[in-house]
Amino acid sequence: APPGWVGDWHPAPKRQWMLYLTGCIEAEVSDGERRQFTPGSVTLVEDTMGKGHRSRVVGSEAVLLAVVYVGESESVC
């Protein structure tokens, strides 16, 4: 995602791990909580229904991340 990118409210398409490789992104969830993720951060995104989340790139560096979809039968420890 390039600097200045903003993603409006949306649910995740499916459960997924997000591994942040470059840049800084801020995510806001439906209860108003906001967090920033930088290189080395890893999140499990599970908001597949409802309002979901919104996000934006913070700063002048593009955000590069890897997304790993979690299958329905997998469990998370």
C-alpha positions in Angstrom: 0.0 0.0 0.0 1.5 3.4 -1.0 1.9 6.3 1.4 -1.4 8.1 1.9 -3.5 4.9 1.2 -6.7 4.6 3.2 -9.0 1.6 3.4 -12.5 2.4 4.4 -14.6 0.1 6.7 -14.7 -3.5 5.6 -14.7 -7.0 7.0 -11.8 -9.4 6.3 -12.6 -11.8 3.4 -11.6 -14.7 5.7 -9.5 -15.4 8.8 -5.9 -14.4 8.0 -2.5 -13.8 9.4 -0.9 -10.5 8.4 2.9 -10.2 8.6 4.1 -6.6 8.3 7.3 -6.3 6.3 7.8 -2.5 5.7 6.2 0.7 6.6 3.6 1.5 9.3 -0.1 1.0 9.1 -2.8 2.0 11.6 -5.9 -0.1 12.0 -9.1 0.9 13.7 -11.7 -1.7 14.8 -15.5 -1.2 15.3 -15.2 -0.4 19.0 -12.9 2.6 18.2 -9.6 0.9 19.3 -6.6 1.9 17.1 -3.3 0.2 16.8 -0.2 0.8 14.7 1.7 -2.1 13.1 5.3 -1.9 11.9 7.9 -4.3 10.5 7.9 -7.5 12.5 4.3 -7.2 13.7 2.0 -10.1 13.2 -1.8 -10.1 13.6 -4.6 -12.6 13.3 -7.5 -10.9 11.6 -10.8 -12.5 12.4 -13.4 -9.8 11.8 -15.1 -11.6 8.9 -18.6 -10.3 9.6 -20.1 -7.0 10.6 -18.5 -3.5 10.2 -15.0 -4.9 10.2 -12.1 -2.5 10.3 -10.5 0.4 8.5 -6.8 1.1 8.0 -4.4 3.7 6.7 -0.7 4.0 5.9 1.1 6.2 8.4 4.2 8.1 7.2 6.1 8.3 3.9 7.0 4.6 3.5 4.9 2.1 1.5 3.5 -0.8 3.5 4.4 -4.3 2.3 2.8 -7.3 4.1 2.3 -11.0 3.6 -1.2 -12.4 4.1 -1.7 -16.1 5.0 -5.3 -17.3 4.9 -6.3 -19.6 7.7 -8.3 -22.7 6.7 -11.7 -23.5 8.3 -10.4 -26.6 10.0 -7.2 -25.1 11.4 -7.1 -24.2 15.1 -5.0 -21.4 16.6 -3.0 -22.1 19.7 
